Amino acid sequence: MTLLPQTGAPDADYDLLKEQFSESEQINLTILIGMINGWNRFAVGLRAQHPKGNERAAA
């Protein structure tokens, strides 16, 4: 899901997914992947720092 522009959505990968997850689980996974990708794009684009990392840097 994160590399669609480079790899497309290969049938072999989809077949493996169907073996392990129900249709509703596949939908939930897809939504979660989309959310995580979005959060990562915001965090990288805005140069966000994890609060724990900032505490260590200040020490």
C-alpha distance matrix in Angstrom:
0.0 3.8 5.6 5.6 9.2 10.3 9.2 8.6 7.6 10.5 12.8 13.6 10.3 10.4 14.1 13.6 11.5 14.4 16.9 16.1 15.1 16.9 15.7 16.3 14.5 11.3 11.8 12.7 9.7 7.4 10.2 10.5 7.2 8.1 11.5 11.1 9.5 12.4 14.9 14.1 14.6 17.8 19.0 18.7 20.0 22.9 23.6 23.6 25.3 25.0 28.4 29.2 28.8 31.2 33.8 33.8 34.3 37.2 38.9
3.8 0.0 3.8 5.9 8.4 9.2 9.4 9.9 10.2 12.9 15.7 16.2 13.0 13.8 17.3 16.5 14.7 17.9 20.1 18.9 18.1 20.2 19.2 19.4 17.4 14.5 14.8 15.0 12.0 10.0 11.8 11.4 7.6 8.2 11.1 9.8 7.3 10.5 12.8 11.3 11.6 15.1 16.1 15.4 16.8 19.8 20.3 20.6 22.3 22.3 25.9 26.7 26.0 28.3 31.1 31.0 31.2 34.2 36.0
5.6 3.8 0.0 3.8 5.6 5.5 6.0 7.3 8.7 11.0 14.4 15.0 12.3 13.7 17.1 16.6 15.6 18.8 20.9 20.3 20.0 22.2 21.1 21.9 20.0 16.8 17.4 18.2 15.1 12.9 15.2 15.1 11.3 11.7 14.8 13.5 10.7 13.7 16.1 14.1 13.9 17.6 18.6 17.2 18.4 21.7 22.1 22.9 24.6 25.0 28.7 29.4 28.3 30.7 33.5 33.2 33.1 36.3 38.1
5.6 5.9 3.8 0.0 3.8 5.4 5.2 4.5 6.3 9.3 12.6 14.1 11.8 12.5 16.1 16.4 15.3 17.9 20.5 20.4 19.8 21.4 19.8 20.9 19.6 16.1 16.4 17.8 15.2 12.4 14.8 15.7 12.2 11.9 15.5 15.2 12.3 14.7 17.7 16.4 15.7 19.2 20.8 19.6 20.3 23.6 24.5 25.3 27.4 27.8 31.4 32.4 31.5 33.7 36.6 36.5 36.4 39.4 41.4
9.2 8.4 5.6 3.8 0.0 3.8 6.0 5.9 9.1 11.7 15.2 16.8 15.0 15.9 19.4 19.9 19.0 21.5 24.1 24.2 23.6 25.2 23.4 24.5 23.3 19.8 19.8 21.3 18.8 15.8 17.8 18.6 15.2 14.3 17.6 17.3 13.9 15.8 18.9 17.2 15.8 19.4 21.1 19.4 19.6 23.2 24.2 25.5 27.8 28.7 32.4 33.6 32.3 34.2 37.4 37.2 36.8 39.8 42.0
10.3 9.2 5.5 5.4 3.8 0.0 3.8 6.1 9.4 10.9 14.7 15.6 14.1 15.8 18.9 19.1 18.8 21.7 23.8 23.9 23.9 26.0 24.7 26.0 24.5 21.0 21.6 22.9 20.0 17.6 20.0 20.3 16.6 16.5 19.7 18.7 15.6 18.0 20.7 18.5 17.5 21.3 22.4 20.4 21.1 24.7 25.1 26.6 28.4 29.3 33.1 33.9 32.3 34.5 37.6 37.1 36.6 39.9 41.8
9.2 9.4 6.0 5.2 6.0 3.8 0.0 3.8 6.3 7.2 11.0 11.8 10.5 12.4 15.3 15.6 15.7 18.4 20.4 20.9 21.1 23.2 22.1 23.8 22.3 18.7 19.9 21.5 18.5 16.3 19.2 19.7 16.2 16.6 20.1 19.2 16.5 19.3 22.0 20.1 19.6 23.3 24.4 22.8 23.8 27.3 27.7 28.7 30.4 30.8 34.5 35.1 33.9 36.3 39.2 38.6 38.5 41.8 43.5
8.6 9.9 7.3 4.5 5.9 6.1 3.8 0.0 3.8 6.1 9.4 11.4 10.2 10.9 14.1 15.2 14.9 17.0 19.5 20.3 20.0 21.5 19.9 21.7 20.8 17.0 17.8 19.9 17.4 14.8 17.7 18.9 15.7 15.7 19.4 19.2 16.7 19.0 22.1 20.8 20.1 23.6 25.2 24.0 24.6 28.1 28.9 29.8 31.7 32.1 35.7 36.5 35.6 37.9 40.8 40.5 40.5 43.6 45.5
7.6 10.2 8.7 6.3 9.1 9.4 6.3 3.8 0.0 3.8 6.4 8.6 7.2 7.2 10.6 11.9 11.3 13.2 15.9 16.8 16.5 17.9 16.4 18.5 17.6 13.8 15.0 17.3 14.9 12.6 15.9 17.2 14.4 14.9 18.7 18.7 16.8 19.3 22.2 21.3 21.2 24.6 26.1 25.3 26.2 29.4 30.2 30.7 32.4 32.4 35.8 36.6 35.9 38.4 41.0 40.8 41.2 44.2 45.9
10.5 12.9 11.0 9.3 11.7 10.9 7.2 6.1 3.8 0.0 3.8 5.4 5.4 6.5 8.8 10.2 10.9 12.7 14.7 16.2 16.7 18.4 17.4 20.0 18.9 15.3 17.2 19.5 17.0 15.3 18.9 19.9 17.1 18.2 21.8 21.5 19.8 22.6 25.3 24.1 24.3 27.8 29.0 28.0 29.2 32.4 33.0 33.4 34.9 34.7 38.2 38.6 37.9 40.6 43.1 42.7 43.1 46.3 47.8
12.8 15.7 14.4 12.6 15.2 14.7 11.0 9.4 6.4 3.8 0.0 3.8 5.4 5.0 6.1 8.7 9.8 10.4 12.4 14.6 15.2 16.5 15.6 18.7 18.0 14.6 16.8 19.4 17.3 16.0 19.7 20.9 18.7 19.9 23.5 23.5 22.2 25.0 27.6 26.8 27.1 30.5 31.7 31.1 32.3 35.4 36.0 36.2 37.6 37.2 40.5 40.9 40.5 43.2 45.6 45.2 45.8 49.0 50.3
13.6 16.2 15.0 14.1 16.8 15.6 11.8 11.4 8.6 5.4 3.8 0.0 3.8 5.4 5.1 6.4 8.7 10.0 10.8 13.0 14.5 16.5 16.5 19.5 18.1 15.1 17.9 20.1 17.6 17.0 20.8 21.4 19.1 21.0 24.3 23.8 22.8 25.9 28.1 27.1 27.8 31.2 32.0 31.3 33.0 36.0 36.2 36.3 37.4 36.7 40.0 40.0 39.6 42.6 44.7 44.1 44.9 48.2 49.3
10.3 13.0 12.3 11.8 15.0 14.1 10.5 10.2 7.2 5.4 5.4 3.8 0.0 3.8 5.4 5.2 6.3 8.8 10.1 11.2 12.3 14.7 14.7 17.3 15.4 12.4 15.2 16.9 14.1 13.7 17.5 17.8 15.5 17.5 20.7 20.1 19.2 22.4 24.5 23.5 24.5 27.8 28.5 27.9 29.7 32.6 32.8 32.7 33.7 33.0 36.3 36.3 36.0 39.0 41.1 40.5 41.4 44.6 45.7
10.4 13.8 13.7 12.5 15.9 15.8 12.4 10.9 7.2 6.5 5.0 5.4 3.8 0.0 3.8 5.4 5.0 6.3 8.8 10.2 10.4 12.0 11.5 14.3 13.1 9.9 12.5 14.9 12.7 12.0 15.8 16.8 15.0 16.8 20.0 20.0 19.4 22.2 24.5 24.1 25.0 28.0 29.1 28.9 30.5 33.2 33.8 33.5 34.8 33.9 37.1 37.4 37.3 40.1 42.2 42.0 43.0 46.0 47.2
14.1 17.3 17.1 16.1 19.4 18.9 15.3 14.1 10.6 8.8 6.1 5.1 5.4 3.8 0.0 3.8 5.4 5.1 6.4 9.0 10.2 11.7 12.0 15.3 14.2 11.6 14.7 17.0 15.1 15.1 18.8 19.6 18.1 20.2 23.2 23.1 22.8 25.7 27.8 27.4 28.5 31.5 32.4 32.3 34.0 36.7 37.1 36.7 37.7 36.7 39.8 39.8 39.9 42.8 44.7 44.4 45.5 48.6 49.6
13.6 16.5 16.6 16.4 19.9 19.1 15.6 15.2 11.9 10.2 8.7 6.4 5.2 5.4 3.8 0.0 3.8 5.5 5.2 6.7 8.8 11.5 12.7 15.4 13.4 11.3 14.8 16.3 13.9 14.6 18.3 18.4 16.9 19.6 22.2 21.7 21.7 24.9 26.5 25.9 27.4 30.4 30.9 30.8 32.9 35.4 35.5 34.9 35.6 34.3 37.4 37.1 37.2 40.4 42.1 41.6 42.9 45.9 46.8
11.5 14.7 15.6 15.3 19.0 18.8 15.7 14.9 11.3 10.9 9.8 8.7 6.3 5.0 5.4 3.8 0.0 3.8 5.4 5.4 6.0 8.7 9.5 11.9 9.8 7.6 11.1 12.5 10.3 11.1 14.7 14.9 13.9 16.4 19.0 18.8 19.1 22.0 23.7 23.5 25.1 27.8 28.4 28.7 30.7 33.1 33.4 32.6 33.4 32.1 35.0 35.0 35.3 38.3 40.0 39.8 41.1 44.0 45.0
14.4 17.9 18.8 17.9 21.5 21.7 18.4 17.0 13.2 12.7 10.4 10.0 8.8 6.3 5.1 5.5 3.8 0.0 3.8 5.5 5.4 6.6 7.6 10.7 9.6 7.9 11.3 13.2 12.0 12.8 16.1 17.0 16.5 18.7 21.2 21.5 22.0 24.6 26.4 26.5 28.0 30.6 31.5 32.0 33.7 36.0 36.6 35.7 36.6 35.2 38.0 38.0 38.6 41.5 43.1 43.1 44.5 47.3 48.3
16.9 20.1 20.9 20.5 24.1 23.8 20.4 19.5 15.9 14.7 12.4 10.8 10.1 8.8 6.4 5.2 5.4 3.8 0.0 3.8 6.1 8.1 10.3 13.1 11.5 10.7 14.3 15.6 14.2 15.7 18.9 19.2 18.7 21.4 23.7 23.5 24.2 27.1 28.5 28.4 30.3 32.9 33.4 33.8 35.9 38.1 38.4 37.3 37.9 36.2 39.0 38.6 39.2 42.3 43.7 43.5 45.1 48.0 48.7
16.1 18.9 20.3 20.4 24.2 23.9 20.9 20.3 16.8 16.2 14.6 13.0 11.2 10.2 9.0 6.7 5.4 5.5 3.8 0.0 3.8 7.1 10.0 11.8 9.2 9.2 12.9 13.4 11.8 14.0 17.0 16.6 16.5 19.5 21.3 21.0 22.1 25.0 26.0 26.1 28.2 30.6 30.9 31.6 33.9 35.8 36.0 34.7 35.0 33.1 35.7 35.3 36.1 39.2 40.4 40.2 42.0 44.8 45.4
15.1 18.1 20.0 19.8 23.6 23.9 21.1 20.0 16.5 16.7 15.2 14.5 12.3 10.4 10.2 8.8 6.0 5.4 6.1 3.8 0.0 3.8 6.6 8.0 5.6 6.0 9.5 10.0 9.2 11.5 14.1 14.2 14.6 17.3 19.0 19.2 20.6 23.1 24.2 24.8 26.8 28.9 29.5 30.5 32.5 34.4 34.8 33.4 34.0 32.2 34.6 34.6 35.5 38.4 39.7 39.9 41.6 44.2 45.0
16.9 20.2 22.2 21.4 25.2 26.0 23.2 21.5 17.9 18.4 16.5 16.5 14.7 12.0 11.7 11.5 8.7 6.6 8.1 7.1 3.8 0.0 3.8 5.5 5.1 6.2 8.7 9.9 10.4 12.2 14.3 15.2 16.2 18.3 19.9 20.8 22.3 24.3 25.6 26.6 28.4 30.3 31.2 32.5 34.2 36.0 36.8 35.3 36.1 34.3 36.6 36.8 38.0 40.7 42.0 42.4 44.1 46.5 47.5
15.7 19.2 21.1 19.8 23.4 24.7 22.1 19.9 16.4 17.4 15.6 16.5 14.7 11.5 12.0 12.7 9.5 7.6 10.3 10.0 6.6 3.8 0.0 3.8 5.4 5.1 6.4 8.8 9.9 10.6 12.6 14.3 15.3 16.7 18.6 20.1 21.1 22.8 24.6 25.8 27.2 29.0 30.4 31.6 32.9 34.8 36.0 34.6 35.9 34.3 36.7 37.3 38.4 40.9 42.4 43.0 44.5 46.9 48.1
16.3 19.4 21.9 20.9 24.5 26.0 23.8 21.7 18.5 20.0 18.7 19.5 17.3 14.3 15.3 15.4 11.9 10.7 13.1 11.8 8.0 5.5 3.8 0.0 3.8 5.4 5.1 6.3 8.6 9.9 10.7 12.4 14.2 15.5 16.7 18.4 20.0 21.3 22.7 24.4 25.9 27.4 28.7 30.3 31.6 33.1 34.4 32.7 34.0 32.3 34.4 35.1 36.4 38.8 40.2 41.0 42.7 44.8 46.0
14.5 17.4 20.0 19.6 23.3 24.5 22.3 20.8 17.6 18.9 18.0 18.1 15.4 13.1 14.2 13.4 9.8 9.6 11.5 9.2 5.6 5.1 5.4 3.8 0.0 3.8 5.4 5.0 6.0 8.5 9.9 10.4 12.1 14.1 15.2 16.3 18.1 19.8 20.9 22.2 24.2 25.8 26.6 28.2 29.9 31.4 32.3 30.6 31.5 29.7 31.9 32.3 33.6 36.1 37.4 38.1 39.8 42.0 43.1
11.3 14.5 16.8 16.1 19.8 21.0 18.7 17.0 13.8 15.3 14.6 15.1 12.4 9.9 11.6 11.3 7.6 7.9 10.7 9.2 6.0 6.2 5.1 5.4 3.8 0.0 3.8 5.5 5.1 6.1 8.7 9.9 10.4 12.3 14.3 15.3 16.3 18.3 20.0 20.9 22.4 24.5 25.6 26.7 28.2 30.1 31.1 29.8 31.0 29.6 32.2 32.7 33.6 36.1 37.8 38.3 39.7 42.2 43.4
11.8 14.8 17.4 16.4 19.8 21.6 19.9 17.8 15.0 17.2 16.8 17.9 15.2 12.5 14.7 14.8 11.1 11.3 14.3 12.9 9.5 8.7 6.4 5.1 5.4 3.8 0.0 3.8 5.5 5.1 6.3 8.6 9.9 10.7 12.4 14.4 15.4 16.6 18.5 20.1 21.2 22.9 24.4 25.9 27.0 28.7 30.1 28.8 30.3 29.0 31.4 32.4 33.4 35.6 37.4 38.2 39.5 41.7 43.3
12.7 15.0 18.2 17.8 21.3 22.9 21.5 19.9 17.3 19.5 19.4 20.1 16.9 14.9 17.0 16.3 12.5 13.2 15.6 13.4 10.0 9.9 8.8 6.3 5.0 5.5 3.8 0.0 3.8 5.4 5.2 6.2 8.6 9.9 10.6 12.3 14.2 15.4 16.6 18.3 20.0 21.3 22.5 24.3 25.7 27.0 28.2 26.5 27.7 26.2 28.4 29.3 30.5 32.7 34.3 35.2 36.7 38.8 40.2
9.7 12.0 15.1 15.2 18.8 20.0 18.5 17.4 14.9 17.0 17.3 17.6 14.1 12.7 15.1 13.9 10.3 12.0 14.2 11.8 9.2 10.4 9.9 8.6 6.0 5.1 5.5 3.8 0.0 3.8 5.5 5.1 6.0 8.5 9.8 10.5 12.1 14.1 15.3 16.3 18.2 20.0 20.8 22.2 23.9 25.6 26.4 24.9 26.0 24.5 27.1 27.7 28.6 31.1 32.8 33.3 34.7 37.1 38.5
7.4 10.0 12.9 12.4 15.8 17.6 16.3 14.8 12.6 15.3 16.0 17.0 13.7 12.0 15.1 14.6 11.1 12.8 15.7 14.0 11.5 12.2 10.6 9.9 8.5 6.1 5.1 5.4 3.8 0.0 3.8 5.5 5.2 6.2 8.7 10.0 10.6 12.3 14.4 15.4 16.5 18.6 20.0 21.1 22.3 24.3 25.5 24.5 26.0 25.1 27.8 28.9 29.4 31.6 33.7 34.4 35.4 37.8 39.5
10.2 11.8 15.2 14.8 17.8 20.0 19.2 17.7 15.9 18.9 19.7 20.8 17.5 15.8 18.8 18.3 14.7 16.1 18.9 17.0 14.1 14.3 12.6 10.7 9.9 8.7 6.3 5.2 5.5 3.8 0.0 3.8 5.5 5.1 6.2 8.7 9.9 10.6 12.4 14.3 15.4 16.7 18.4 20.0 21.0 22.5 24.1 22.7 24.5 23.5 25.9 27.3 28.2 30.1 32.1 33.1 34.1 36.3 38.1
10.5 11.4 15.1 15.7 18.6 20.3 19.7 18.9 17.2 19.9 20.9 21.4 17.8 16.8 19.6 18.4 14.9 17.0 19.2 16.6 14.2 15.2 14.3 12.4 10.4 9.9 8.6 6.2 5.1 5.5 3.8 0.0 3.8 5.4 5.0 6.1 8.5 9.8 10.5 12.2 14.2 15.4 16.3 18.2 19.7 21.0 22.1 20.4 21.7 20.4 22.8 23.9 24.8 27.0 28.8 29.8 30.9 33.1 34.7
7.2 7.6 11.3 12.2 15.2 16.6 16.2 15.7 14.4 17.1 18.7 19.1 15.5 15.0 18.1 16.9 13.9 16.5 18.7 16.5 14.6 16.2 15.3 14.2 12.1 10.4 9.9 8.6 6.0 5.2 5.5 3.8 0.0 3.8 5.5 5.2 6.1 8.5 9.9 10.5 12.2 14.3 15.2 16.3 18.0 19.8 20.7 19.6 21.0 20.1 23.1 24.1 24.4 26.7 28.8 29.4 30.3 32.8 34.5
8.1 8.2 11.7 11.9 14.3 16.5 16.6 15.7 14.9 18.2 19.9 21.0 17.5 16.8 20.2 19.6 16.4 18.7 21.4 19.5 17.3 18.3 16.7 15.5 14.1 12.3 10.7 9.9 8.5 6.2 5.1 5.4 3.8 0.0 3.8 5.5 5.2 6.1 8.7 9.9 10.6 12.4 14.2 15.4 16.3 18.2 19.7 18.9 20.9 20.5 23.4 25.0 25.2 27.0 29.5 30.4 30.9 33.2 35.3
11.5 11.1 14.8 15.5 17.6 19.7 20.1 19.4 18.7 21.8 23.5 24.3 20.7 20.0 23.2 22.2 19.0 21.2 23.7 21.3 19.0 19.9 18.6 16.7 15.2 14.3 12.4 10.6 9.8 8.7 6.2 5.0 5.5 3.8 0.0 3.8 5.5 5.1 6.2 8.6 9.9 10.7 12.2 14.2 15.3 16.5 18.0 16.5 18.5 17.8 20.4 22.1 22.7 24.3 26.6 27.8 28.5 30.6 32.6
11.1 9.8 13.5 15.2 17.3 18.7 19.2 19.2 18.7 21.5 23.5 23.8 20.1 20.0 23.1 21.7 18.8 21.5 23.5 21.0 19.2 20.8 20.1 18.4 16.3 15.3 14.4 12.3 10.5 10.0 8.7 6.1 5.2 5.5 3.8 0.0 3.8 5.4 5.1 6.1 8.6 10.0 10.4 12.1 14.0 15.2 16.0 14.6 16.0 15.2 18.2 19.5 19.8 21.8 24.1 24.9 25.7 28.0 29.9
9.5 7.3 10.7 12.3 13.9 15.6 16.5 16.7 16.8 19.8 22.2 22.8 19.2 19.4 22.8 21.7 19.1 22.0 24.2 22.1 20.6 22.3 21.1 20.0 18.1 16.3 15.4 14.2 12.1 10.6 9.9 8.5 6.1 5.2 5.5 3.8 0.0 3.8 5.5 5.1 6.2 8.7 9.9 10.5 12.0 14.1 15.1 14.5 16.6 16.6 19.8 21.3 21.0 22.8 25.6 26.2 26.5 29.0 31.1
12.4 10.5 13.7 14.7 15.8 18.0 19.3 19.0 19.3 22.6 25.0 25.9 22.4 22.2 25.7 24.9 22.0 24.6 27.1 25.0 23.1 24.3 22.8 21.3 19.8 18.3 16.6 15.4 14.1 12.3 10.6 9.8 8.5 6.1 5.1 5.4 3.8 0.0 3.8 5.4 5.1 6.3 8.6 10.0 10.5 12.2 14.0 13.4 16.0 16.3 19.2 21.4 21.2 22.5 25.3 26.4 26.5 28.6 31.1
14.9 12.8 16.1 17.7 18.9 20.7 22.0 22.1 22.2 25.3 27.6 28.1 24.5 24.5 27.8 26.5 23.7 26.4 28.5 26.0 24.2 25.6 24.6 22.7 20.9 20.0 18.5 16.6 15.3 14.4 12.4 10.5 9.9 8.7 6.2 5.1 5.5 3.8 0.0 3.8 5.5 5.2 6.1 8.6 9.8 10.5 11.8 10.4 12.7 12.7 15.5 17.6 17.7 18.9 21.6 22.9 23.1 25.1 27.5
14.1 11.3 14.1 16.4 17.2 18.5 20.1 20.8 21.3 24.1 26.8 27.1 23.5 24.1 27.4 25.9 23.5 26.5 28.4 26.1 24.8 26.6 25.8 24.4 22.2 20.9 20.1 18.3 16.3 15.4 14.3 12.2 10.5 9.9 8.6 6.1 5.1 5.4 3.8 0.0 3.8 5.5 5.0 6.0 8.2 9.8 10.2 9.5 11.5 12.0 15.4 17.1 16.5 18.0 21.0 21.7 21.6 24.1 26.4
14.6 11.6 13.9 15.7 15.8 17.5 19.6 20.1 21.2 24.3 27.1 27.8 24.5 25.0 28.5 27.4 25.1 28.0 30.3 28.2 26.8 28.4 27.2 25.9 24.2 22.4 21.2 20.0 18.2 16.5 15.4 14.2 12.2 10.6 9.9 8.6 6.2 5.1 5.5 3.8 0.0 3.8 5.5 5.3 5.8 8.3 9.7 10.2 13.1 14.4 17.7 19.8 18.8 19.9 23.2 24.0 23.4 25.7 28.4
17.8 15.1 17.6 19.2 19.4 21.3 23.3 23.6 24.6 27.8 30.5 31.2 27.8 28.0 31.5 30.4 27.8 30.6 32.9 30.6 28.9 30.3 29.0 27.4 25.8 24.5 22.9 21.3 20.0 18.6 16.7 15.4 14.3 12.4 10.7 10.0 8.7 6.3 5.2 5.5 3.8 0.0 3.8 5.6 5.1 5.9 8.2 8.0 11.4 12.9 15.7 18.4 17.7 18.2 21.4 22.7 22.1 24.0 26.9
19.0 16.1 18.6 20.8 21.1 22.4 24.4 25.2 26.1 29.0 31.7 32.0 28.5 29.1 32.4 30.9 28.4 31.5 33.4 30.9 29.5 31.2 30.4 28.7 26.6 25.6 24.4 22.5 20.8 20.0 18.4 16.3 15.2 14.2 12.2 10.4 9.9 8.6 6.1 5.0 5.5 3.8 0.0 3.8 5.6 5.3 5.8 4.9 7.8 9.4 12.4 14.9 14.0 14.6 17.9 19.0 18.5 20.5 23.3
18.7 15.4 17.2 19.6 19.4 20.4 22.8 24.0 25.3 28.0 31.1 31.3 27.9 28.9 32.3 30.8 28.7 32.0 33.8 31.6 30.5 32.5 31.6 30.3 28.2 26.7 25.9 24.3 22.2 21.1 20.0 18.2 16.3 15.4 14.2 12.1 10.5 10.0 8.6 6.0 5.3 5.6 3.8 0.0 3.8 5.5 5.0 6.4 9.0 11.3 14.6 16.6 14.9 15.7 19.3 19.8 18.7 21.2 24.0
20.0 16.8 18.4 20.3 19.6 21.1 23.8 24.6 26.2 29.2 32.3 33.0 29.7 30.5 34.0 32.9 30.7 33.7 35.9 33.9 32.5 34.2 32.9 31.6 29.9 28.2 27.0 25.7 23.9 22.3 21.0 19.7 18.0 16.3 15.3 14.0 12.0 10.5 9.8 8.2 5.8 5.1 5.6 3.8 0.0 3.8 5.6 7.8 11.2 13.9 16.9 19.4 17.7 17.9 21.5 22.4 21.0 23.0 26.2
22.9 19.8 21.7 23.6 23.2 24.7 27.3 28.1 29.4 32.4 35.4 36.0 32.6 33.2 36.7 35.4 33.1 36.0 38.1 35.8 34.4 36.0 34.8 33.1 31.4 30.1 28.7 27.0 25.6 24.3 22.5 21.0 19.8 18.2 16.5 15.2 14.1 12.2 10.5 9.8 8.3 5.9 5.3 5.5 3.8 0.0 3.8 5.4 9.1 12.1 14.4 17.3 15.9 15.4 19.0 20.3 18.8 20.4 23.7
23.6 20.3 22.1 24.5 24.2 25.1 27.7 28.9 30.2 33.0 36.0 36.2 32.8 33.8 37.1 35.5 33.4 36.6 38.4 36.0 34.8 36.8 36.0 34.4 32.3 31.1 30.1 28.2 26.4 25.5 24.1 22.1 20.7 19.7 18.0 16.0 15.1 14.0 11.8 10.2 9.7 8.2 5.8 5.0 5.6 3.8 0.0 3.8 6.5 9.9 12.5 14.9 12.9 12.6 16.4 17.2 15.5 17.5 20.7
23.6 20.6 22.9 25.3 25.5 26.6 28.7 29.8 30.7 33.4 36.2 36.3 32.7 33.5 36.7 34.9 32.6 35.7 37.3 34.7 33.4 35.3 34.6 32.7 30.6 29.8 28.8 26.5 24.9 24.5 22.7 20.4 19.6 18.9 16.5 14.6 14.5 13.4 10.4 9.5 10.2 8.0 4.9 6.4 7.8 5.4 3.8 0.0 3.8 6.7 9.1 11.9 10.6 10.4 13.9 15.2 14.2 16.0 19.0
25.3 22.3 24.6 27.4 27.8 28.4 30.4 31.7 32.4 34.9 37.6 37.4 33.7 34.8 37.7 35.6 33.4 36.6 37.9 35.0 34.0 36.1 35.9 34.0 31.5 31.0 30.3 27.7 26.0 26.0 24.5 21.7 21.0 20.9 18.5 16.0 16.6 16.0 12.7 11.5 13.1 11.4 7.8 9.0 11.2 9.1 6.5 3.8 0.0 3.8 6.2 8.4 6.8 6.9 10.4 11.5 10.8 12.7 15.5
25.0 22.3 25.0 27.8 28.7 29.3 30.8 32.1 32.4 34.7 37.2 36.7 33.0 33.9 36.7 34.3 32.1 35.2 36.2 33.1 32.2 34.3 34.3 32.3 29.7 29.6 29.0 26.2 24.5 25.1 23.5 20.4 20.1 20.5 17.8 15.2 16.6 16.3 12.7 12.0 14.4 12.9 9.4 11.3 13.9 12.1 9.9 6.7 3.8 0.0 3.8 5.5 5.3 6.6 9.1 10.3 10.9 12.8 14.9
28.4 25.9 28.7 31.4 32.4 33.1 34.5 35.7 35.8 38.2 40.5 40.0 36.3 37.1 39.8 37.4 35.0 38.0 39.0 35.7 34.6 36.6 36.7 34.4 31.9 32.2 31.4 28.4 27.1 27.8 25.9 22.8 23.1 23.4 20.4 18.2 19.8 19.2 15.5 15.4 17.7 15.7 12.4 14.6 16.9 14.4 12.5 9.1 6.2 3.8 0.0 3.8 5.4 5.2 6.5 8.9 10.0 10.8 12.8
29.2 26.7 29.4 32.4 33.6 33.9 35.1 36.5 36.6 38.6 40.9 40.0 36.3 37.4 39.8 37.1 35.0 38.0 38.6 35.3 34.6 36.8 37.3 35.1 32.3 32.7 32.4 29.3 27.7 28.9 27.3 23.9 24.1 25.0 22.1 19.5 21.3 21.4 17.6 17.1 19.8 18.4 14.9 16.6 19.4 17.3 14.9 11.9 8.4 5.5 3.8 0.0 3.8 5.4 5.2 6.5 8.8 10.1 11.0
28.8 26.0 28.3 31.5 32.3 32.3 33.9 35.6 35.9 37.9 40.5 39.6 36.0 37.3 39.9 37.2 35.3 38.6 39.2 36.1 35.5 38.0 38.4 36.4 33.6 33.6 33.4 30.5 28.6 29.4 28.2 24.8 24.4 25.2 22.7 19.8 21.0 21.2 17.7 16.5 18.8 17.7 14.0 14.9 17.7 15.9 12.9 10.6 6.8 5.3 5.4 3.8 0.0 3.8 5.5 5.2 6.3 8.8 10.2
31.2 28.3 30.7 33.7 34.2 34.5 36.3 37.9 38.4 40.6 43.2 42.6 39.0 40.1 42.8 40.4 38.3 41.5 42.3 39.2 38.4 40.7 40.9 38.8 36.1 36.1 35.6 32.7 31.1 31.6 30.1 27.0 26.7 27.0 24.3 21.8 22.8 22.5 18.9 18.0 19.9 18.2 14.6 15.7 17.9 15.4 12.6 10.4 6.9 6.6 5.2 5.4 3.8 0.0 3.8 5.4 5.1 6.2 8.8
33.8 31.1 33.5 36.6 37.4 37.6 39.2 40.8 41.0 43.1 45.6 44.7 41.1 42.2 44.7 42.1 40.0 43.1 43.7 40.4 39.7 42.0 42.4 40.2 37.4 37.8 37.4 34.3 32.8 33.7 32.1 28.8 28.8 29.5 26.6 24.1 25.6 25.3 21.6 21.0 23.2 21.4 17.9 19.3 21.5 19.0 16.4 13.9 10.4 9.1 6.5 5.2 5.5 3.8 0.0 3.8 5.5 5.2 6.4
33.8 31.0 33.2 36.5 37.2 37.1 38.6 40.5 40.8 42.7 45.2 44.1 40.5 42.0 44.4 41.6 39.8 43.1 43.5 40.2 39.9 42.4 43.0 41.0 38.1 38.3 38.2 35.2 33.3 34.4 33.1 29.8 29.4 30.4 27.8 24.9 26.2 26.4 22.9 21.7 24.0 22.7 19.0 19.8 22.4 20.3 17.2 15.2 11.5 10.3 8.9 6.5 5.2 5.4 3.8 0.0 3.8 5.4 5.2
34.3 31.2 33.1 36.4 36.8 36.6 38.5 40.5 41.2 43.1 45.8 44.9 41.4 43.0 45.5 42.9 41.1 44.5 45.1 42.0 41.6 44.1 44.5 42.7 39.8 39.7 39.5 36.7 34.7 35.4 34.1 30.9 30.3 30.9 28.5 25.7 26.5 26.5 23.1 21.6 23.4 22.1 18.5 18.7 21.0 18.8 15.5 14.2 10.8 10.9 10.0 8.8 6.3 5.1 5.5 3.8 0.0 3.8 5.5
37.2 34.2 36.3 39.4 39.8 39.9 41.8 43.6 44.2 46.3 49.0 48.2 44.6 46.0 48.6 45.9 44.0 47.3 48.0 44.8 44.2 46.5 46.9 44.8 42.0 42.2 41.7 38.8 37.1 37.8 36.3 33.1 32.8 33.2 30.6 28.0 29.0 28.6 25.1 24.1 25.7 24.0 20.5 21.2 23.0 20.4 17.5 16.0 12.7 12.8 10.8 10.1 8.8 6.2 5.2 5.4 3.8 0.0 3.8
38.9 36.0 38.1 41.4 42.0 41.8 43.5 45.5 45.9 47.8 50.3 49.3 45.7 47.2 49.6 46.8 45.0 48.3 48.7 45.4 45.0 47.5 48.1 46.0 43.1 43.4 43.3 40.2 38.5 39.5 38.1 34.7 34.5 35.3 32.6 29.9 31.1 31.1 27.5 26.4 28.4 26.9 23.3 24.0 26.2 23.7 20.7 19.0 15.5 14.9 12.8 11.0 10.2 8.8 6.4 5.2 5.5 3.8 0.0
